[in-house]
Amino acid sequence: MNLLEEIEKASQNLKGVAKNTPLELSQRLSKKFKANIFLKREDLQEIRSFKIRGAFNKIKNLLSKDLKNGIVCASAGNHAQGVAFSCKKLKIKGVIFMPQVTPPQKVERVKYFGENFVEIRLEGENFDESQKIAKEYVKKKKAFFVHPFDDKLVIAGQGTIGKEIYEKLKGKLDIVLVPIGGGGLISGISIYLKEKNPNIKIYGVEPEGAASMYESLKKGKIVNLKNIDTFADGVAVKKPGKITFKICQKYVDKVLKVPEGKIAQTMIELYQNEGIVTEPAGALSTSVLDFLAKEIEGKTVVSIISGGNNDLLRYPEILEKSLVWQGRKHYFLVEFAQKPGQLRKFVNNVLGPKDDIVLFEYVKKNEKEKGPVLIGIELQKREDLIPLMKRMKKFGFNYKKLNPDDLLYHYLV
């Protein structure tokens, strides 16, 4: 199968289904990095994600024998919406398996796009369990499984994004930044752009806590991560696909890792400055710009905003991660003498003029002369931390700083 030709065919298949999304020049980011930074707005698709491209192209290409017993997919989010949308559009019956812990908002979105053409089954404690159950169902019912990324026609659908970027920028394009989960998106984009112009650099971006493609490319073989951080749930994949891994080996120039806290900070910045609501995976490729500042100066760079399906209830968690990453929010266990005036002493002598107590809680109350207090403090800037700790020591407050990696931190905060 010639994937470049399949991408051209997919572009025709997707007419009237997937939008040719805007390629917006970000004035703020361009000025900051002294470059031309464009944002490819896949969050503006009807399902608010690029996944509609690959799912529809794959299902559109299925033969009647494949559709005889319906189609099946497993997904906790965007792929499920893409399949549901495609089932309704093509009037095909589908069964979508989602983990039992999937937020109701995501389940409702899938129901909305699929209507009576899809059946949703909440089975399995997590995505891997849900996918395993889905594949067992496929064998039993002889249905057709639509993979979220490790499929050439899915990859071709995602590759239409590369075609749209090339047709807009052509010879002016230097670097494209692409988020990686299983690798379907970057595979399609890199094939199209590299075949058109091998001088275009393709950089993949993964979250630090789920960097399966990074580790696989580093070791020259597919790596299955035992544990992953699911903050960026849209790209939280334990291992890349076989097809996508080989494509990335051939076409992708390098893969970079970004801390989850930096992703959270970027999500907030995109919302506050550009009014763009992204999911964590959607902000991933923009969050890496700070780590490439010197390399991209004077260049034309495209960052893929891959999706905007973010639950508003997650914003407190996102803000927390952002502040901790910036070094502006810290938690301490502080020993307080159990007598009047201790809090006043702490506020008057330890806190800086712009520091703020955001959490104050006695961890244990007893008859002892001193007791531990859990205190959360938000600083104006990262550099205020050392002076704060020096003042605690100076005024006789015995303390322990809690680090995000500590088990105690997760228990108390």
C-alpha positions as CSV (number, residue, x, y, z in Angstrom):
1,M,0.0,0.0,0.0
2,N,1.4,3.4,-1.0
3,L,0.6,5.6,1.9
4,L,1.2,8.8,0.1
5,E,-1.4,7.9,-2.5
6,E,-3.7,6.7,0.3
7,I,-3.4,10.1,2.0
8,E,-4.5,11.8,-1.3
9,K,-7.5,9.4,-1.5
10,A,-8.3,10.0,2.1
11,S,-8.4,13.8,1.5
12,Q,-11.2,13.1,-1.0
13,N,-13.1,10.7,1.3
14,L,-13.1,13.3,4.1
15,K,-14.6,16.2,2.0
16,G,-17.7,17.3,3.8
17,V,-16.8,15.3,6.9
18,A,-13.6,16.7,8.3
19,K,-12.8,20.4,8.2
20,N,-9.7,21.8,6.6
21,T,-8.9,23.4,9.9
22,P,-7.3,26.8,10.2
23,L,-3.5,27.2,10.3
24,E,-3.3,30.3,12.6
25,L,-0.2,32.4,13.1
26,S,0.2,33.0,16.8
27,Q,1.4,36.6,17.2
28,R,2.3,36.0,20.9
29,L,4.3,32.8,20.4
30,S,6.0,34.2,17.2
31,K,7.2,37.3,19.1
32,K,8.3,35.3,22.1
33,F,10.4,32.8,20.1
34,K,11.4,35.2,17.3
35,A,9.9,32.7,14.8
36,N,6.8,32.2,12.7
37,I,4.7,29.9,14.9
38,F,1.5,28.5,13.4
39,L,-1.1,26.5,15.3
40,K,-3.0,23.8,13.3
41,R,-6.4,23.9,15.0
42,E,-7.7,20.3,15.0
43,D,-9.7,21.3,18.2
44,L,-12.1,23.0,15.7
45,Q,-13.3,19.7,14.2
46,E,-16.9,18.8,14.9
47,I,-15.8,16.2,17.4
48,R,-13.0,18.6,18.6
49,S,-10.3,16.2,17.6
50,F,-8.3,15.0,14.6
51,K,-9.5,11.5,15.3
52,I,-12.4,11.9,13.0
53,R,-10.0,11.8,10.0
54,G,-8.6,8.4,10.6
55,A,-11.7,6.7,11.9
56,F,-13.9,7.9,9.0
57,N,-11.3,7.1,6.4
58,K,-10.9,3.5,7.7
59,I,-14.6,2.8,8.0
60,K,-15.4,4.4,4.6
61,N,-12.9,1.9,3.0
62,L,-14.4,-1.2,4.6
63,L,-16.0,-3.7,2.3
64,S,-19.6,-5.0,2.8
65,K,-18.2,-8.3,4.1
66,D,-16.3,-6.4,6.8
67,L,-19.5,-4.6,7.9
68,K,-21.7,-7.7,7.9
69,N,-21.5,-8.0,11.7
70,G,-20.9,-4.4,12.5
71,I,-17.8,-2.6,13.7
72,V,-16.2,-2.4,17.2
73,C,-13.7,-0.1,18.8
74,A,-12.3,0.5,22.3
75,S,-11.6,4.0,23.4
76,A,-11.9,6.3,26.4
77,G,-12.4,9.4,24.3
78,N,-11.7,11.0,21.0
79,H,-11.4,7.8,18.9
80,A,-14.8,6.7,20.3
81,Q,-16.3,10.0,19.1
82,G,-14.7,9.6,15.7
83,V,-16.1,6.1,15.3
84,A,-19.5,7.1,16.6
85,F,-19.7,10.0,14.2
86,S,-18.6,7.8,11.3
87,C,-21.2,5.1,12.1
88,K,-24.0,7.7,12.1
89,K,-22.7,9.4,8.9
90,L,-22.3,6.0,7.0
91,K,-25.4,4.4,8.7
92,I,-23.4,1.5,10.1
93,K,-23.9,-0.3,13.4
94,G,-21.1,-0.1,15.9
95,V,-20.3,-1.2,19.4
96,I,-18.0,1.0,21.4
97,F,-16.2,-0.3,24.5
98,M,-15.2,2.3,27.1
99,P,-13.7,1.8,30.6
100,Q,-16.1,1.8,33.5
101,V,-14.4,4.9,34.9
102,T,-15.0,7.0,31.8
103,P,-16.4,10.4,32.8
104,P,-20.1,10.7,32.0
105,Q,-19.4,13.8,29.9
106,K,-17.3,11.7,27.5
107,V,-19.9,8.9,27.3
108,E,-22.6,11.5,26.5
109,R,-20.5,13.0,23.7
110,V,-20.2,9.5,22.1
111,K,-23.9,8.9,22.4
112,Y,-24.6,12.3,20.9
113,F,-22.5,11.6,17.8
114,G,-23.5,8.0,17.3
115,E,-27.2,8.3,18.3
116,N,-29.0,4.9,17.6
117,F,-26.2,3.6,15.4
118,V,-23.9,2.8,18.3
119,E,-24.1,0.8,21.4
120,I,-21.9,1.8,24.3
121,R,-20.5,-0.8,26.7
122,L,-18.8,0.4,29.9
123,E,-16.6,-2.6,30.6
124,G,-13.1,-3.0,32.1
125,E,-11.3,-1.0,34.9
126,N,-9.0,0.8,32.4
127,F,-8.4,1.2,28.6
128,D,-6.3,-2.0,28.3
129,E,-9.0,-4.1,30.0
130,S,-11.7,-2.5,27.9
131,Q,-9.7,-3.2,24.7
132,K,-9.1,-6.8,25.7
133,I,-12.9,-7.3,26.2
134,A,-13.6,-5.5,22.9
135,K,-11.3,-7.9,21.0
136,E,-12.9,-10.9,22.7
137,Y,-16.3,-9.6,21.5
138,V,-14.9,-9.2,18.0
139,K,-13.9,-12.9,17.9
140,K,-17.2,-14.0,19.3
141,K,-19.4,-11.9,17.0
142,K,-17.1,-11.9,14.0
143,A,-17.3,-8.1,13.9
144,F,-14.6,-5.7,12.6
145,F,-12.2,-4.0,15.0
146,V,-11.2,-0.4,14.1
147,H,-7.9,0.3,15.7
148,P,-7.2,3.8,17.0
149,F,-3.8,4.2,15.5
150,D,-2.0,1.0,14.2
151,D,-3.7,0.8,10.9
152,K,-2.6,2.1,7.5
153,L,-6.0,3.6,6.5
154,V,-6.3,5.3,9.9
155,I,-2.8,6.7,9.4
156,A,-3.7,7.9,5.9
157,G,-6.7,9.7,7.3
158,Q,-4.5,11.5,9.9
159,G,-2.0,12.2,7.2
160,T,-4.4,14.6,5.5
161,I,-3.3,17.1,8.2
162,G,0.2,17.0,6.7
163,K,-1.3,17.6,3.2
164,E,-3.2,20.7,4.4
165,I,-0.2,22.1,6.1
166,Y,2.0,21.6,3.0
167,E,-0.5,23.2,0.7
168,K,-0.6,26.3,2.9
169,L,3.1,26.8,3.6
170,K,5.1,24.6,1.1
171,G,8.6,25.9,0.8
172,K,8.3,28.1,3.9
173,L,7.9,25.2,6.3
174,D,10.9,24.2,8.6
175,I,9.6,22.2,11.6
176,V,6.4,20.5,12.5
177,L,5.7,19.5,16.1
178,V,3.3,16.6,16.6
179,P,1.9,14.9,19.8
180,I,2.4,11.2,20.0
181,G,0.2,8.6,21.7
182,G,0.2,5.4,19.7
183,G,1.8,7.2,16.7
184,G,-0.9,7.3,14.1
185,L,-1.0,11.1,13.8
186,I,2.7,11.7,13.5
187,S,3.0,8.7,11.1
188,G,0.6,10.2,8.6
189,I,1.9,13.7,8.9
190,S,5.6,12.7,8.6
191,I,5.0,10.4,5.6
192,Y,3.3,13.1,3.6
193,L,5.7,16.0,4.5
194,K,8.9,14.0,4.2
195,E,7.9,12.6,0.8
196,K,7.2,16.1,-0.4
197,N,10.2,17.7,1.2
198,P,12.8,15.6,3.2
199,N,14.3,18.8,4.6
200,I,11.2,19.5,6.8
201,K,11.9,18.4,10.3
202,I,9.3,16.3,12.1
203,Y,9.5,16.3,15.9
204,G,7.3,14.1,18.0
205,V,6.3,15.2,21.6
206,E,5.3,12.9,24.4
207,P,4.4,13.5,28.1
208,E,7.3,12.6,30.4
209,G,5.1,10.1,32.2
210,A,4.0,8.2,29.1
211,A,6.9,8.3,26.7
212,S,6.5,4.9,25.0
213,M,7.6,6.0,21.5
214,Y,10.6,7.9,22.9
215,E,11.7,4.8,24.8
216,S,11.0,2.5,21.9
217,L,13.0,4.6,19.4
218,K,15.9,4.9,21.9
219,K,16.1,1.1,22.3
220,G,15.4,0.3,18.7
221,K,12.4,-2.0,19.6
222,I,8.9,-1.6,20.8
223,V,8.8,-1.0,24.6
224,N,5.8,-1.7,26.7
225,L,5.8,0.7,29.7
226,K,4.6,-0.9,33.0
227,N,3.3,2.3,34.5
228,I,2.2,5.5,32.9
229,D,0.9,8.9,34.0
230,T,-2.6,9.4,32.6
231,F,-2.8,13.2,33.0
232,A,-2.5,13.6,29.3
233,D,-5.0,10.8,28.7
234,G,-5.3,11.3,25.0
235,V,-1.7,10.2,24.5
236,A,-1.3,7.9,27.6
237,V,-0.4,4.8,25.6
238,K,1.8,2.0,27.2
239,K,3.3,0.9,23.8
240,P,3.3,2.3,20.3
241,G,1.9,0.4,17.3
242,K,4.0,-1.9,15.2
243,I,3.3,0.0,12.0
244,T,3.6,3.4,13.6
245,F,6.9,2.5,15.2
246,K,8.5,1.5,11.9
247,I,7.2,4.7,10.2
248,C,8.6,6.9,13.1
249,Q,12.0,5.1,12.8
250,K,12.1,6.1,9.1
251,Y,10.6,9.6,9.1
252,V,10.6,11.2,12.5
253,D,13.7,13.3,13.3
254,K,13.4,13.1,17.0
255,V,11.0,12.7,19.9
256,L,11.0,15.0,22.9
257,K,9.5,14.6,26.4
258,V,7.6,17.3,28.3
259,P,6.8,17.3,32.0
260,E,3.1,17.1,32.8
261,G,3.3,20.4,34.8
262,K,4.6,22.2,31.7
263,I,1.7,20.9,29.7
264,A,-0.7,22.2,32.3
265,Q,0.9,25.6,32.2
266,T,0.6,25.7,28.4
267,M,-3.1,24.8,28.6
268,I,-3.7,27.8,30.8
269,E,-1.6,30.1,28.7
270,L,-3.4,29.1,25.5
271,Y,-6.8,29.7,27.1
272,Q,-5.8,33.0,28.7
273,N,-4.0,34.4,25.7
274,E,-5.6,32.9,22.6
275,G,-8.9,31.7,24.1
276,I,-8.1,28.1,23.0
277,V,-9.5,25.3,25.1
278,T,-7.3,22.3,24.7
279,E,-7.1,18.9,26.3
280,P,-3.7,18.0,27.8
281,A,-2.7,16.1,24.6
282,G,-3.8,19.0,22.5
283,A,-1.4,21.4,24.3
284,L,1.5,18.9,24.1
285,S,3.3,20.1,21.0
286,T,3.0,23.7,22.0
287,S,4.4,23.1,25.4
288,V,7.7,21.9,23.9
289,L,8.5,25.3,22.3
290,D,10.4,26.5,25.4
291,F,12.7,23.6,25.1
292,L,13.5,24.4,21.5
293,A,13.8,28.1,21.7
294,K,17.3,28.4,20.3
295,E,16.7,25.9,17.5
296,I,13.5,27.4,16.2
297,E,14.6,31.1,16.1
298,G,14.0,32.5,12.7
299,K,12.2,29.3,11.5
300,T,8.6,28.6,10.4
301,V,7.1,26.1,12.9
302,V,3.7,24.4,13.0
303,S,2.4,23.1,16.3
304,I,-0.6,20.6,16.1
305,I,-3.4,21.5,18.5
306,S,-4.7,17.9,18.3
307,G,-7.9,18.2,20.4
308,G,-10.0,20.3,22.7
309,N,-12.1,17.7,24.6
310,N,-11.3,18.9,28.1
311,D,-13.7,18.5,31.0
312,L,-14.0,21.8,32.9
313,L,-14.0,20.0,36.2
314,R,-10.3,19.2,35.5
315,Y,-9.2,22.8,35.6
316,P,-8.4,22.8,39.4
317,E,-6.1,19.9,38.8
318,I,-4.6,21.6,35.8
319,L,-4.0,24.9,37.7
320,E,-2.4,23.0,40.6
321,K,0.0,21.1,38.3
322,S,0.9,24.4,36.5
323,L,1.7,26.2,39.8
324,V,3.7,23.4,41.1
325,W,5.7,23.1,37.9
326,Q,6.4,26.8,37.9
327,G,7.7,26.5,41.5
328,R,5.1,28.8,42.8
329,K,3.1,26.4,44.9
330,H,4.6,24.4,47.7
331,Y,3.4,22.2,50.6
332,F,5.0,21.9,54.0
333,L,4.5,20.0,57.3
334,V,5.3,22.7,59.9
335,E,5.6,22.1,63.6
336,F,3.5,24.6,65.5
337,A,3.7,25.2,69.3
338,Q,0.1,24.6,70.5
339,K,-0.4,28.0,72.1
340,P,-2.1,31.2,71.0
341,G,-0.4,33.5,68.5
342,Q,1.5,30.9,66.5
343,L,-0.3,31.5,63.3
344,R,0.1,35.3,63.7
345,K,3.8,34.8,64.2
346,F,4.0,32.7,61.1
347,V,2.0,35.2,58.9
348,N,3.8,38.3,60.2
349,N,7.4,36.9,60.2
350,V,7.6,34.0,57.7
351,L,5.3,34.9,54.8
352,G,6.5,37.3,52.2
353,P,4.4,40.4,51.3
354,K,2.9,38.7,48.2
355,D,2.9,35.1,49.5
356,D,-0.5,33.5,50.2
357,I,-1.6,30.6,52.4
358,V,-3.9,28.4,50.3
359,L,-4.1,25.4,52.7
360,F,-3.9,25.3,56.5
361,E,-4.8,22.1,58.3
362,Y,-3.8,20.5,61.6
363,V,-2.8,16.9,60.7
364,K,-3.0,15.6,64.3
365,K,-4.3,17.2,67.4
366,N,-3.3,15.9,70.9
367,E,-2.0,17.1,74.2
368,K,1.6,17.5,73.1
369,E,3.3,20.9,73.3
370,K,3.8,20.9,69.5
371,G,1.7,19.6,66.6
372,P,2.2,19.3,62.8
373,V,0.3,21.6,60.4
374,L,-0.1,21.0,56.7
375,I,0.4,24.3,55.0
376,G,0.1,25.1,51.3
377,I,1.8,28.4,50.1
378,E,1.5,30.1,46.8
379,L,4.4,32.3,45.9
380,Q,4.6,35.2,43.5
381,K,7.7,33.8,41.8
382,R,9.9,30.7,42.0
383,E,12.8,32.6,43.6
384,D,10.8,33.4,46.7
385,L,11.0,29.8,48.0
386,I,14.6,29.8,49.5
387,P,14.0,33.1,51.5
388,L,10.7,31.6,52.8
389,M,12.4,28.5,54.1
390,K,15.2,30.6,55.6
391,R,12.6,32.6,57.5
392,M,10.9,29.5,58.8
393,K,14.2,28.3,60.2
394,K,15.1,31.8,61.6
395,F,11.8,32.1,63.6
396,G,11.9,28.6,65.0
397,F,9.5,26.7,62.8
398,N,10.7,23.2,62.3
399,Y,9.4,22.0,58.8
400,K,9.5,19.4,56.1
401,K,9.0,20.3,52.5
402,L,6.7,17.9,50.7
403,N,7.8,16.9,47.2
404,P,5.3,15.9,44.5
405,D,7.1,12.5,44.1
406,D,6.7,11.7,47.8
407,L,4.0,9.2,48.8
408,L,3.1,11.5,51.7
409,Y,2.4,14.3,49.3
410,H,-0.2,12.3,47.4
411,Y,-1.8,11.2,50.7
412,L,-2.1,14.7,52.2
413,V,-2.5,17.0,49.2
